[in-house]
Amino acid sequence: KLQFLYFIVPSSRAPPTRPLTIMLLAVLVHVLSGAVVNIGGPQPTVPLLFPIADNVSPSGDVMSATNRSVTLNGEGWYGVGGEAQYARMPQSMWKPALQKMKAGGITMVQTYAFWVHHEEVEGKFSFEGRRDIRSFVKLCDELGFKVMVRIGPWDFGESRNAGHPDWLVRASKDGNFPLRQNNTEYVSFATSWFKQLAAQLDGLYFKDGGPIIFAQLGDYDGYPDWEILEQMRTVAIGLGIRPPFFTAVSTLDAPANYPFLYFEGEYPDRFWTTSMKPEPSSSGYFFTPAPNSRFPPLGVEIGSGMEVAYNHRPHMTPNDMPTWHHYKIGSGLNWIGYYLYHGGNNPEAASGDAPKDGYQESTFQPSGPANPMPSKTYDFYAPIGEFGQLRPHYHTMRRQNIFLKTYGSFLTTCDVFQPEVLPSPIPGDNTTLRWTVRSNGTAGFIFVNNYERLNPLSAKTVQGGFTVNLPGETLSIPGSDVTVQSGAWFTWPFNFESIKYATAELLHSRMLVTGKVVILKQTNGIAPVIALPFEYVDVVVAYKGQKVLKNGLFIFSGFEASRECAIEIINSLGLTVTYLVLSEEDSLRLWEGVINSVPFFAISSSDVQAVVTNGTKVFVEGDTVNGDSYLSLFPKMNISMDGVCQIPSDDGYFWKFSIPFKSAPLPTVKVTQRAPAGPPRALMYSSANFTIEPNAAEWEAAAVFSLQLTSEVPTGDLDYFIEIPYQGDAARLYYNKTYLITDNWFTGYNGDGSMQVSYTKLVDELPGILSPSTPLTLKVLPSTREYLQKFTFLQPQYWPALNPNSSISLSLGSIETKPYYLVQLSLC
């Protein structure tokens, strides 16, 4: 059924002689007769078919796994992993990067150890500076993370030769032995690499009380010779690499007792294509239960951004990723690992930074996939960018991660139950609501998602709401029509946290000395309703809106989302339980942390970029100094800034503290063009039909600009960024004219995702960068209409501005400076 909603609006095209022109706008809404799901009993839980070793910590914790999930001390363990690659960021960035990851809800750090980064020259290993994997893993442990090391010997991650050093590629050709296969020569070379790595990781495994719980071997393996992975596992164990589990990405035609955990990888789009049209992973924007398997459903590369290749440049939007994750969680995923969670910046190769020499994948490399990638940047439009900048989907993902950290263990007990009416498997189905249920047979969550990348889905009205047929009872949630807005996605609980059902989303619950607090958020466009069982409620102490007793339920409705208490009861056990329902905006500014062993929640003002803790202090990062910045804390506590106790104001259930970010005189950037660009280069295809990226000689024909600071960048509690708003095909930024800081394929981002650089984050590696005496050099290559039509795909709305006379694009706007200020808080 189709429903048309008509709105009367003034027309901007009304002639001036008429005060108002009436336009009728038809908004399509699909009306569904009902949404019904039938819940059965739980599927059996069975152990893995291979023995598990090295899975007991010195403190007695036991790590294991079943066909459902990884377990810790017998309970389902829902890990939230985030990929951060130690060699792809300056060492001085590691700690602030990991702190932001922890604040984002990450519990496990995934990291590639690229062989090519450590043994560029045969026999000469480097584990210093950025490459110091031991220090990185120890820092992860210090900050409370578990760790997955992805040790190869081949790793993709858009690394050169899939992580293999050039000398090894030459040796394989000269010796006539294939890479990535179980032959004596390859295993011998890989054993040498593992021996060095084993020495670096010694004593850092779960069995030692360390953080390493997984070691991934290989990468995206589907070739027939699966035996190489088992051979390398045997080698690793013999050298002392002994995590509880070895893991692999994708499944192989291997024996039933093959001793690996399998992790999946899926992305909302793809750059690895020769297509000249959009390539969203549309079929992934559906709830599709994983097939029953002897392995638990785990994810290590669930895309949280997307890199761009020279020939194919996906322009992502912030909702593309969190909605994708929601589909995967609703489809039964019981461990989520985001790739890439923190953007990267490749280390400098000894052989140089030219595209044919650098550490990143390119069409010029001698082996491997050979996608035409930038040479230096590996930003990936990740939630945390190349230099630590936070993007909008960082906040949306953090909210979902808080939910997973709190309720993930319960989710691991839940199966997936699909509704009676399913959407068509053909991507683009816009008539059937996409929803599913995860339940253990009595309790669970309704997952609803009305979003698909590059395909706006219409609003849908579900008559009577959602019907959940459980063994022994039927729930009608909420028992009235529900309109799911275009682009909306949400998760509603039933028979959980003593809530019969709610049309609001659970985020967290916490026990306090004074009782229990349950935090929910309002679903956009849907009024919150919370139904509590009559037998659970002893006394209703306070509530907003209306309260109705119906069918054995106290039903609370008619209240607005706020920081005030929505409902307070004393339950049948005499415990005070408070329910907070936050607005969408507040839920995106919700942070959690621990200070002096006291867990807390905070809601920040919109200009606060990050709230991180180190045990005794809270660090607040913001981008304005207008005096309106604040942090509202719960439970209420006394906060000190600069040794002075602050006086809070009441903010509903929170205490509100003003955050006075301290400004400093900042330099601007003077731009001087040093050389014009030559004519646009002639484009060609590689043997794999990729458009070949610019080579070193072609970069010499780029337009050249000098970017000079007008004064010294101040040090201290400040992070100084610049944004480079160029129009063209590609850009490179150099320090001292020779050191490549970063590069960029133009992808049409404005602000988040555009070419941005932190001077402050680079000062340890480039000591003179804060001084006006060391200007940076920017090179920009032009784009043309022909490029964009035939060679380099980019959605037309994101094309660079073309000169109407020449159909060439090349320009540079004013360099924008973006300071981020830091304030430290402690308890009084």
Summary of the structure (lengths in Angstrom):
residues: 828
radius of gyration: 27.6
end to end distance: 61.0
largest distance: 87.4
contacts: 2821
relative contact order: 0.10
helix: 17%
strand: 36%
